[in-house]
């Protein structure tokens, strides 16, 4: 079933590693909410199936929204879509936003899952990342969320930082387990273009990211998660049984979704759309447009997927997940795709980085850290 993603493009400050679209000025937050509500109305027909399995407030920092602003989104969504009673409704939040009062306000909304950007429980890491919260707030927000009844939590952690020793990474994981967090997303620190981190490394102010250091911490991560009963259902995502992320899983399984807000992406099975990644241009596009047909020229770009595109996207996501690549589905994509995949995956089957079980091929523990490179090896060219 489909989902809706809402991109809230505001943050209190810029993290050194982040290249997502956001603004640190909250001056136009009210206007942005109005524009996003207008986009929801204009694009209500994008999804053929109007019954929603998930709603995801991402960003940026959605925890900057007030209770009233959140409720306006739910009212608009409820007007045009049916939200399933068991729908997963996630809001990304920064620890410094999650005061007792804020958590109580969120409990009064339909939000039933918090995605908290902890990143680390150590001050040295948080200062290096330029996070707005401190280590005390990282722990306090989890304690307060659990006490308030938010037991469906997921947190983000970053490994591979030059400030993160193996001992501190091990302690980050132990702390996570102590709080009983049912879902954890762990990402290697990467250097994205046009970020402060990239500038600092180029200027020689900080050490480059050490791939061997990150690889060792990834191995520690996988071992610790397995020992605690978590399932690595996607390269970077670990969950206890019954807590796989519904919304993110729909991305990886190729299900349709509608993206609302600046830089948000949408997918309907045949094409991908992406909204302009500029707050001012987004606001101008929604200010005067009253017809959904006129949005294309001002709001978003669009790419129609070829059969090869669909194949490449499927193997890319499939090899990153527990569900793997189905040979039956490759046959359904058209002649030649199954044979192409089997030919190019063979070296990885031979060296133990992939394994075949019946009609499904998955990566092994040895292959998961190299998933993107392995996927690129089996891509098909557009004819």
C-alpha positions in Angstrom: 0.0 0.0 0.0 1.2 3.6 -0.6 2.6 6.1 1.8 3.0 9.9 2.0 6.3 11.6 2.8 6.4 15.2 4.0 9.7 17.1 3.9 9.9 19.8 6.5 12.9 21.9 5.2 14.0 23.6 8.4 16.8 23.0 11.0 18.1 25.0 13.9 21.6 24.6 12.7 23.5 22.7 9.9 25.2 19.4 10.7 28.7 19.3 9.2 28.0 16.0 7.3 24.5 16.7 6.0 23.6 17.5 2.4 19.8 17.2 2.7 17.8 20.2 1.7 16.9 22.6 4.6 17.1 26.2 5.8 18.3 27.4 9.2 15.9 30.3 9.0 12.4 29.6 10.3 11.1 32.9 8.9 8.9 31.3 6.4 7.7 28.2 8.3 4.1 29.3 8.4 4.1 30.0 4.7 5.8 26.7 4.0 3.1 24.8 5.9 0.4 26.6 3.9 2.2 25.7 0.6 2.6 22.1 1.5 -1.1 21.8 2.4 -1.9 23.3 -1.0 0.4 20.8 -2.7 -1.4 17.9 -0.9 -4.7 19.2 -2.2 -3.4 19.7 -5.8 -1.7 16.3 -5.9 -4.4 14.2 -4.2 -4.9 12.2 -7.4 -1.3 11.1 -7.7 -1.8 7.9 -5.8 -4.3 5.5 -7.4 -4.8 3.7 -4.1 -6.0 6.2 -1.5 -5.6 3.9 1.5 -2.3 4.8 3.3 -0.1 2.3 5.1 2.3 5.0 6.3 2.9 8.7 6.8 6.4 10.0 7.3 7.5 13.5 8.4 11.1 13.9 7.4 13.5 16.7 6.8 15.1 18.9 7.9 13.7 18.7 11.4 9.9 18.0 11.6 10.0 18.2 15.4 10.1 22.0 14.8 6.4 21.8 13.9 3.8 22.7 16.5 1.0 20.5 17.5 -1.4 22.7 15.6 0.7 22.5 12.4 0.9 18.8 12.6 -2.9 18.5 13.1 -3.5 20.6 10.0 -1.5 18.1 8.0 -3.5 15.2 9.4 -6.8 17.0 8.7 -5.8 17.6 5.1 -4.5 14.1 4.5 -7.6 12.7 6.1 -9.8 14.7 3.8 -8.4 13.1 0.6 -7.0 9.7 1.8 -7.9 6.9 4.2 -5.4 6.3 6.9 -5.4 2.7 7.9 -6.0 2.1 11.7 -2.7 0.4 12.0 -0.8 2.8 9.7 2.8 3.7 10.8 3.0 7.5 11.4 6.6 8.5 11.9 8.0 11.9 12.9 11.8 12.6 12.8 12.9 14.5 15.9 16.1 16.0 17.3 16.8 15.2 21.0 16.9 18.9 21.9 13.4 19.4 20.7 12.0 16.4 22.7 11.2 18.1 26.0 8.4 16.6 28.2 6.0 19.2 27.0 6.9 18.5 23.3 6.5 14.8 23.8 3.1 15.3 25.5 2.0 17.4 22.6 3.1 14.7 20.1 1.1 12.1 22.1 -2.0 14.1 21.4 -1.5 13.8 17.6 -1.7 10.6 15.5 2.1 10.3 15.4 2.8 6.8 16.8 6.5 6.4 16.0 9.5 8.7 16.6 12.7 8.6 14.6 15.3 10.3 16.8 18.6 11.7 15.5 20.8 10.6 18.4 23.9 9.9 16.2 26.0 9.3 19.3 25.9 9.4 23.1 29.4 11.0 23.3 30.0 14.7 23.4 33.1 14.6 21.2 31.2 13.0 18.4 28.3 15.4 18.7 30.5 18.4 18.6 32.4 17.1 15.6 29.0 16.5 13.8 27.8 20.0 14.9 24.7 18.5 16.3 22.3 20.9 18.2 22.0 18.5 21.2 24.4 17.2 23.8 24.9 13.7 25.2 22.7 14.4 28.2 19.8 15.3 26.0 20.4 12.2 23.8 19.7 10.0 26.8 17.0 12.2 28.4 14.8 12.3 25.3 14.7 8.5 25.1 13.8 8.1 28.8 11.1 10.7 28.5 9.7 9.3 25.2 9.5 5.8 26.7 7.8 7.0 29.9 5.3 8.9 27.8 4.3 5.8 26.0 6.3 6.1 22.7 7.6 2.5 22.7 7.8 2.4 18.9 11.1 4.2 18.6 14.0 4.2 16.1 17.2 6.1 16.5 20.0 7.0 14.1 23.7 6.3 14.9 26.8 7.2 13.0 29.9 5.1 12.9 33.3 5.5 11.2 33.9 9.1 12.5 37.5 9.9 13.3 36.2 10.9 16.8 34.5 7.5 17.4 36.9 5.0 18.8 36.0 1.3 18.7 35.4 1.4 22.5 33.0 4.4 22.1 31.1 2.7 19.2 30.7 -0.4 21.3 29.4 1.8 24.2 26.9 3.5 21.8 25.5 0.1 20.9 25.3 -1.0 24.5 23.4 2.1 25.5 21.0 1.5 22.7 20.3 -2.0 23.9 19.9 -0.8 27.4 17.0 1.4 26.4 15.4 -1.4 24.5 15.1 0.6 21.3 13.3 -1.7 18.8 14.7 -0.2 15.6 18.1 1.3 14.8 19.5 2.9 11.6 23.3 3.0 11.5 25.2 4.9 8.8 28.8 5.2 8.0 30.1 8.8 8.1 30.4 9.8 4.5 31.8 12.9 2.9 29.2 14.6 0.7 30.1 17.4 -1.7 29.3 21.0 -0.6 29.2 20.1 3.1 31.2 21.6 5.9 32.9 18.3 6.5 34.1 18.1 2.9 35.5 21.6 3.2 37.3 20.8 6.5 38.9 17.7 5.0 40.0 19.6 1.9 41.5 22.3 4.1 43.3 19.8 6.2 41.4 20.8 9.3 40.2 17.3 10.0 41.3 13.8 9.1 39.8 12.1 6.0 37.3 9.3 6.8 39.2 6.0 7.2 37.4 3.2 5.3 39.1 0.4 7.3 38.0 2.1 10.6 34.4 2.3 9.3 34.5 -1.3 8.0 35.6 -2.6 11.4 32.9 -0.7 13.2 30.3 -2.1 10.7 31.5 -5.6 11.5 31.1 -4.8 15.2 27.7 -3.4 14.5 26.5 -6.5 12.7 27.9 -8.9 15.4 26.3 -6.9 18.3 22.9 -6.6 16.6 22.8 -10.3 15.8 23.7 -11.2 19.4 20.8 -9.0 20.7 18.3 -10.6 18.3 17.9 -7.7 15.8 17.3 -8.5 12.1 19.5 -6.7 9.6 16.7 -6.3 7.1 18.5 -3.6 5.1 22.2 -2.8 5.0 21.8 0.1 7.5 18.7 -0.9 9.3 18.2 -3.3 12.2 15.0 -4.2 13.9 13.5 -6.6 16.4 10.9 -8.9 14.8 7.7 -7.0 14.1 9.4 -3.6 14.0 10.6 -3.3 10.4 9.9 0.3 9.2 6.8 0.1 7.1 7.5 3.4 5.2 11.1 2.7 4.4 10.4 -0.9 3.4 7.9 0.4 0.9 10.7 2.3 -0.8 12.8 -0.7 -1.0 10.0 -2.9 -2.3 9.1 -0.5 -5.1 5.7 0.5 -3.7 4.2 3.9 -4.7 4.5 7.0 -2.5 3.7 10.7 -2.7 6.3 13.2 -1.6 5.2 16.7 -0.4 7.5 19.7 0.2 10.7 21.1 -1.2 13.1 18.4 -2.6 10.6 15.6 -1.9 10.4 12.7 -4.3 7.4 10.7 -5.5 7.1 7.4 -7.3 4.1 5.7 -9.0 5.7 2.7 -10.6 6.1 4.3 -14.0 8.0 7.5 -13.2 9.8 9.4 -10.5 9.2 13.1 -9.6 11.2 15.4 -7.5 10.2 18.8 -6.2 12.5 21.8 -6.6 15.1 21.9 -3.8 14.7 25.6 -3.0 12.3 27.0 -0.5 11.7 30.3 -2.2 11.0 28.7 -5.6 8.8 26.1 -4.0 6.7 28.8 -2.2 6.4 30.8 -5.5 5.3 27.7 -7.4 2.5 27.0 -4.9 1.5 30.6 -4.4 -0.5 31.2 -7.6 -1.0 27.7 -9.1 -4.5 26.5 -8.7 -4.4 23.6 -11.1 -2.4 20.4 -10.7 -1.7 20.3 -14.4 0.3 23.5 -14.1 2.6 22.3 -11.4 4.9 20.3 -13.7 6.5 23.4 -15.2 7.2 25.2 -11.9 7.4 22.6 -9.1 8.9 19.3 -10.1 11.1 17.4 -12.5 10.0 14.0 -13.8 11.8 10.9 -15.1 10.0 8.1 -16.9 11.6 4.8 -16.1 12.7 2.4 -18.8 12.7 -1.4 -18.3 16.4 -1.2 -17.6 15.9 1.6 -15.0 13.3 -0.6 -13.2 15.7 -3.6 -13.3 18.6 -1.5 -12.0 16.5 0.0 -9.2 15.2 -3.4 -8.2 18.5 -5.1 -7.9 20.0 -2.1 -6.2 17.4 -2.1 -3.4 17.0 -5.9 -3.4 20.6 -6.7 -2.8 20.6 -4.2 0.2 17.7 -6.0 1.9 16.8 -9.2 3.6 14.3 -9.9 0.7 17.1 -10.2 -1.9 16.5 -10.5 -5.6 13.7 -12.7 -6.9 14.6 -14.5 -10.2 10.8 -14.9 -10.8 10.4 -11.1 -10.7 13.4 -10.6 -13.0 11.6 -12.9 -15.5 8.5 -10.8 -15.3 10.5 -7.7 -16.1 11.2 -8.9 -19.6 13.5 -11.2 -21.7 17.1 -11.2 -20.8 17.1 -9.7 -17.3 17.3 -13.0 -15.4 20.2 -14.3 -17.6 22.0 -11.0 -17.3 21.7 -10.9 -13.5 22.8 -14.6 -13.1 25.8 -14.0 -15.4 27.1 -11.0 -13.5 26.3 -12.2 -10.0 28.2 -15.4 -10.5 31.6 -14.2 -9.3 30.0 -13.0 -6.0 28.2 -16.4 -5.5 31.6 -18.1 -6.1 33.5 -16.0 -3.6 30.8 -16.3 -0.9 29.6 -12.6 -1.0 26.2 -13.8 -2.3 24.1 -16.9 -1.9 21.2 -18.5 -3.7 18.2 -20.1 -1.9 15.7 -21.4 -4.4 14.5 -18.5 -6.6 16.1 -15.8 -4.4 19.6 -14.4 -4.3 20.8 -12.5 -1.3 24.1 -11.0 -0.1 25.9 -12.7 2.8 27.5 -10.9 5.7 30.7 -10.8 3.7 29.0 -9.0 0.8 26.7 -6.5 2.6 29.3 -3.8 3.2 30.0 -4.0 -0.6 26.4 -4.0 -1.6 26.4 -0.8 -3.8 29.5 -2.0 -5.7 28.1 -5.5 -6.2 24.8 -4.0 -7.5 26.7 -1.7 -9.9 28.3 -4.9 -11.3 25.0 -6.4 -12.3 23.4 -3.3 -13.7 21.9 -3.4 -17.2 22.6 -0.6 -19.8 19.7 1.2 -21.4 19.4 0.0 -25.0 
